[in-house]
Structures are given as structure tokens and as C-alpha cells.
Amino acid sequence: MTLAASPGTTSTTPFSVELPEPFTSEWSRIDGITISGNTITVDPQRYFFRYENPSWVVADWDLVRNELLDVQETTDQAVEQQALEFVRAHGRTTGNPAEVLEIAYRVAAYLYRDAHLHVQGLDVTERQLTALREATTLMALNRVELNGHLANVGPCWFFPVATSVVFGFTEEEGQVLDELYHGGWFHEGRRREAVLAHAALGGRLVHGCQAAADMAGGCVLAYGTDLSAFRTELDSLRHDWMDRVAAMAS
């Protein structure tokens, strides 16, 4: 993978990353995203609804893969504790959004791998897996501060709406994608994978929905984030932002 940005890049500077596989070209329907084969270019001024803190905590994916993904939960230590300790030991701050996308792609490729197409009882299509992989990659650019404030918000926060713009999903198909994403694939083993893999992005995945798939999306949050403040602010703003994403289909 080739990164085309460097730490210290200003928040208004477009950045690019070259990934192992081409992204779906229709992501260019989302404001601020340009797709050219394997290369994604993001223009922050056009892409983000809010972009206040262009810095992220990440950990090297190869280290996560080799030292964390196979750890076993014990009666003394849950996987969430293991992930938190790993982030504390190996997490680092980067101001390079292209690096975040590169790591996020590896996380997403692991969580939404093609092998799931052949798992009995898991009703997922190749198109849905592609949408989940690509949206999850871009969602990693979002950021929530420890006090719950939404610092960075882009269209892919609301991935069911964004993927409907890109892939032409109906509202019902978007809800199915939402359930697949925030339901941990309805399987404890896959939820465990998600907890450990997201250590590479500095935290855990927290979904914006409450009891139903209402398209509120989600974000990877640092452990210890004020979830009450997070949900309050999200609820006050998300409908406007979701409408803006949906309008990109026209």
C-alpha cells in the first residue's frame, strides 16, 4: 500500500491512499471522495460535516494480528480488558489520515472477509460484504473525544445511508446492513473478533442506534468515552447529517 500523506498534514489538505483492491467507483457520489482504481482521495473541506481534530490513535495491524487476535478470554480477563491493555501498550497518535485508512482497510478486510459467504446460517451477500468493508474503512476517520463530543464526522458515520447512495440499496436493504454491522454478526465469536481487531484503531466500536436499526451508524470510540454525552449530541445532529448524505444520491 502506498500512502500519499504525512504526519502534520493540515486539515484542509486532500490526502490519498492506495489499497490492495479497487474501491467501488460509485463512492465518488459521496461529496469529497474521488476513486481512481485502488486509490482513494479525500478532500476534507468537502467530505467532512465536522473536522475539528485530525488526529487518531492507531496500532500496527501486523502487531494486532500476531499478538492479539488469538488471545483467549479467561475468568480473570475479558477480551475488552485485553484490547484496552493492548491499546495502552502499543497505541500511538497519528496525524496522517491516509495511515488511518490503510490500517482501517486491514481491519475491515479481516472482519468482513469473503469466508463469511460460506458460513451456514449467516445470510450475507458478496455485495453486502463489499459495502461493509469499504464503509468501515472510511468510517475510521470519524472521531469522538473522551467527553463525548463528536469532533470529526463524515458521511460514512451513517454508513447505511452512505452505502445506499453508493450501492443503490433500498431502505430495507440498508436496515439489513445496519443489523449485520451493529449486531456483531449475531455471533459471539464475531463480536469477539470485532473487539480485538478494533484495537488497531484505538478503541471499540460503539453503535449510534438504540434498540432498532435506525441508520444512526456508529464510530470507534476510545475506552472511557462519555457515552451519554455522545448519544445526546449525536441525536441532536444526526437527522440533518443523514438527510445531507441521502441528498448525495440525486
N, C-alpha and C positions, 0 to 999 in steps of 0.2 A: 504494500500500500504506500502511496506517495502523499505526503502531507504538504499543503501549499499555504501554510500559515505558520507563524512563530509566536512563542510566548510574548505577551506585551502588545499584541495586535489590538488596535483601537476598536471600540465597539461599533464604529461605523464602517469599518473596512470589510469588503466582501472576502470570504475565505472559501477554499475548495479542499476537497479530499477525494482521492482516487481509491475506490474499493475493489475487491476481487471480482465482483459481479456487477453488471449494469443495473442501475435502478430503473424502475418503471418510468418511462419518459413522461407520462402524464403528471408526474409530480410538478412539472413546470406550470401546471394550472394553479398551484399554490403561490401566492404572491411572494417574491423574493427568492424563489428556488429555480435554479437552472440545472437541467440534466443534459450531460453530453456523454453517452456511453456509461463508463464506470465512474465518471467524475460528477460530483455534486458540488455546486457552487451556491452559497447562501449570501444574500445581501441583507445584513442585519437591519438596515433602515427600512426595508420593505417587508421583511419577513416577520419581525417581532412586533407584537402588540405592546410589549413592555420589555425593556432590556437594560436593567439598572446595574447588574453586577456580572460582567462577563468573566467569571472565574468559576471553576468547578473542582471538586475533589474526585480524583480518579486513582486507580491502582492498575498496575500492569496486568493485562489479561492472561499472559502466559503464567504469571505467578499465581493468579486466582485459579486457573485451570489445573496447575500442577500441585498446588498446596492446599486448596480449599474445597474444590468441588466434590472430592471423595471423602471428606471428613464425615464421621458418624456422630449423630446426636447421642448423648448419654443422659443418665439420670441427673447428672450434675451440671450439664451444659447443653442448652438448646442450640439449634443451628443459628438462631438470631444472635445469641451471645457470641458464637464463633465468628459470625460475619462482622459484628461490631468490633471485636478484638482484632480481626484482620485489618479492618479499615484503620483502626488506631495505629497499628504497627506499620502498615505499608501504604496508607493513603497519602497522596500529595496533591497540592493545589496546582492547577494549570490555568493559564490564561489563553490557551490555544484551543479554540472551538473545533478546529479540524482534528486535533488529537482526541477530543471528546467523541466526535463522530466515529473515528476509527475504532476506538475501544467499544463504543456502543454497538457498532456493527458486529463485532465479535460476540458480544453478549447476546444480541438478538439472534445471530446465526446459530448459537448453541441452544437457546431456549425454544426457538421455532424452527427446528431442523426438520428436514424432509422425512426423517424416520417416523415422525408422528403421523404421516399419512397412512401408515400401515398398522397402527395400533388399534386393536379391536375395542370398540365402544367409544372411540374418540372420533366424533363426526366433524372432521376438519378437511377443507379442500386445499389444494395447492395454491389457489388464488388467495385464500384467507391467510395461509402461512406467509406468503409473499407480502401481503399488506401488513401483517403483524411485524415481520422482520424490518421492513422499511420504515414504518411509522415509529417503531420503538427506537430505531437508530436516531431519528430526528428529534424524538421526544427528550433525549438525553440533554439537549441544550437548554431545557427549562431549569429553573432554579427556584427554590423556596428557602428563605432564611430561617434560622433556628426559632425566631419569634413568630413564625407562621406567615410572614409577608411574602407574597408572590413577586419575586424580583425579576425573573425572566419568564416570559410567556409567549410562545409561538403557536401557530395554528395546530401543530401536531400535539399540543397538550390535549386537544379534543380530537383524538385520533379516529373515533368512529365517524365523525363528521368529515374530517380531512380525507380519510380513505374513501368515503363515499364520493367526494369530489374527484379523487384520483382514479378510482376503480369503477365508479358508477354504481356502487352498492345502493340498494333500496334502503329505506329506513329500517325495515325488518332485518335485512342483512347486516346493517350497521349495528343493530342491537345484538345480533348473534356474535359478531366480532367483539363487541363490548363484553359480553358474558365470557367468551373464551379468554379474554385478556385478564379481566379482574377476578375471574373465578378460579385462578390458579389452575386452569385446565381441569377443574373439578377432580383433583387427584393430589393426595398429599405429597407424593414423590415429586411431582412437577412444581408444587408450591415450594418445596424444599430447594429444588434447583434454582428457582427464581430468587429466593432469599440469598443464597450463596453467590450466584452469578452477579447479582446487582452490587456486590461488594466492589466490583471493578468500577462502578460508577458512584462509589462513596456512600451508599445508603441502602434503603429498602424501598420497594415500590409501594406507594400509597395511592389507592384509587379515589377519585373525586366523587364517585356515586355513593349513595346511601344504600337503600335496600334493593334498588332495582337499577337496571342498566339505563340510565337517563342521559348518556352521552357526555357526562362531565369529564371523562378521561381520567388522567392521573399523572403522577410525577414521581421520580426517585427522590426521596427526602432523606436528609441526614437523620440518624438516630437521635432522638431527643427533641425533634421539631415540635412546636406547639400545634397539635393537630386541630384543636378547637378554633384557634385563630386562622389557621389555614383554610378550614372549611367555611368559616364565616366570610372571609374575603373572597374566596372562590365563588360562593353562592351569590355574592353581591355583584359580581362582574361577568360570570360565565355566559349568561344568556346573550349579552351583547357580543362577546367574543365569538360564541358559537354561530350567531347569525352572520357575522363577518366572514367566518370560514365558509359557511354554506353558500354565501353570495359569490364565492370564487368559482362556483360551478357554472355561472352564467357568462 
